[in-house]
Amino acid sequence: MRDDAVQVARYTLGLSWIYQGLFPKLLTVAPLERALTATMGFSDNISLLVTRAAGVSEIVFGIALIVFYKNRVFPILSIVALLFLFAFVALQLPSLLSEAFNPVTTNFALIALSYVLLVNSRT
């Protein structure tokens, strides 16, 4: 595959993880993020802590993916995480699957970009 396509996949995927960690979880806590963690029965304080920890994890993962994109582990982790997050939403708040810009469209597009990196990565 052409290197420019790999670079587009690399930065789009990595920056998507960073954005999803930074804006709806750290800079502001989106009501949807709180609603998702609330489905697990956490108190408001623990729910906020879990949401913020997820945000930090997503930022760190996005940076690692951009830096180490040639390592097969990172696209595989991305695919696994996106499938897990999709399943979590589908089980916890299935009504979200029919909303605009829902996990079906966003997660599976990011899985496709992860696959581009995976097939162009080294061991």
FIVEX-61719 format. One line per field, with one value per residue (C-alpha): residue in one letter; x, y, z; residue number from 1. Coordinates in nm, 2 decimals. Each point is the difference from the previous one (the first is absolute). Example, Ala and Ser with C-alpha at 12.3 -4.5 7.8 and 13.67 -1.06 7.14 Angstrom:
% FIVEX-61719
r: c(a	s) .
u: c(1.23	0.14) .
v: c(-0.45	0.34) .
w: c(0.78	-0.07) .
k: c(1	2) .
//
This chain:
% FIVEX-61719
r: c(m	r	d	d	a	v	q	v	a	r	y	t	l	g	l	s	w	i	y	q	g	l	f	p	k	l	l	t	v	a	p	l	e	r	a	l	t	a	t	m	g	f	s	d	n	i	s	l	l	v	t	r	a	a	g	v	s	e	i	v	f	g	i	a	l	i	v	f	y	k	n	r	v	f	p	i	l	s	i	v	a	l	l	f	l	f	a	f	v	a	l	q	l	p	s	l	l	s	e	a	f	n	p	v	t	t	n	f	a	l	i	a	l	s	y	v	l	l	v	n	s	r	t) .
u: c(0.00	0.12	0.17	-0.22	-0.31	0.17	0.09	-0.36	-0.12	0.27	-0.08	-0.38	-0.02	0.25	-0.16	-0.35	0.11	0.16	-0.31	-0.23	0.20	0.06	-0.33	-0.29	0.18	0.26	-0.06	-0.37	-0.18	-0.27	-0.33	0.01	0.33	-0.16	-0.31	0.22	0.20	-0.32	-0.14	0.27	-0.15	0.28	-0.06	0.04	0.35	0.12	-0.17	0.19	0.33	-0.06	-0.09	0.31	0.23	-0.15	0.08	0.36	0.03	-0.13	0.24	0.30	-0.12	-0.05	0.36	0.14	-0.18	0.14	0.35	0.00	-0.24	0.23	-0.03	-0.28	-0.10	-0.15	-0.24	-0.11	-0.06	-0.20	-0.22	-0.06	-0.07	-0.24	-0.19	-0.02	-0.12	-0.26	-0.13	0.00	-0.22	-0.22	-0.07	-0.02	-0.17	-0.12	-0.21	0.33	0.05	-0.26	0.12	0.19	0.38	-0.06	0.24	-0.09	0.13	0.29	0.14	-0.02	0.17	0.28	0.02	0.05	0.29	0.14	0.00	0.18	0.28	-0.01	0.06	0.28	0.17	0.30	0.00) .
v: c(0.00	0.35	0.16	0.32	-0.22	-0.16	0.34	0.12	-0.31	0.04	0.37	-0.03	-0.30	0.14	0.34	-0.15	-0.18	0.31	0.22	-0.26	0.00	0.38	0.17	-0.21	-0.14	0.25	0.35	-0.04	-0.31	-0.07	-0.10	-0.31	-0.11	0.04	-0.19	-0.29	-0.03	0.04	-0.32	-0.19	0.12	0.23	0.30	0.35	0.04	-0.34	0.04	0.33	-0.17	-0.30	0.24	0.21	-0.31	-0.12	0.34	-0.02	-0.35	0.09	0.29	-0.21	-0.28	0.25	0.14	-0.35	-0.10	0.30	-0.07	-0.38	-0.05	-0.25	-0.24	-0.24	0.01	0.35	-0.05	-0.33	0.17	0.27	-0.25	-0.20	0.32	0.14	-0.33	-0.01	0.36	-0.07	-0.31	0.20	0.27	-0.25	-0.18	0.30	0.26	-0.16	0.30	0.18	-0.23	0.18	0.35	0.22	-0.06	-0.31	-0.28	-0.20	0.26	0.13	-0.31	-0.21	0.28	0.01	-0.38	0.03	0.25	-0.23	-0.28	0.21	0.05	-0.37	-0.13	0.25	-0.06	-0.21	-0.26) .
w: c(0.00	-0.06	0.29	-0.01	0.05	0.30	0.14	-0.04	0.19	0.26	0.08	-0.04	0.23	0.26	0.01	0.03	0.31	0.14	-0.08	0.16	0.31	0.03	-0.09	0.12	0.30	0.13	-0.11	0.03	0.12	-0.26	0.15	-0.22	0.16	0.35	-0.11	-0.13	0.33	0.20	-0.16	0.19	0.34	0.10	0.22	-0.16	0.13	-0.11	-0.33	-0.06	0.11	-0.24	-0.28	0.05	0.03	-0.33	-0.15	0.11	-0.12	-0.34	-0.04	0.10	-0.24	-0.28	0.04	0.03	-0.32	-0.19	0.12	-0.03	-0.29	-0.17	0.29	-0.05	0.37	-0.03	-0.29	0.15	0.34	-0.18	-0.17	0.32	0.20	-0.27	-0.01	0.38	0.01	-0.27	0.19	0.33	-0.15	-0.18	0.33	0.23	-0.21	-0.33	-0.09	-0.09	-0.29	-0.20	0.08	-0.24	0.01	0.20	0.10	-0.31	-0.24	0.21	0.15	-0.32	-0.20	0.26	-0.01	-0.38	0.06	0.26	-0.26	-0.25	0.26	0.10	-0.36	-0.04	0.33	0.11	0.27) .
k: c(1	2	3	4	5	6	7	8	9	10	11	12	13	14	15	16	17	18	19	20	21	22	23	24	25	26	27	28	29	30	31	32	33	34	35	36	37	38	39	40	41	42	43	44	45	46	47	48	49	50	51	52	53	54	55	56	57	58	59	60	61	62	63	64	65	66	67	68	69	70	71	72	73	74	75	76	77	78	79	80	81	82	83	84	85	86	87	88	89	90	91	92	93	94	95	96	97	98	99	100	101	102	103	104	105	106	107	108	109	110	111	112	113	114	115	116	117	118	119	120	121	122	123) .
//
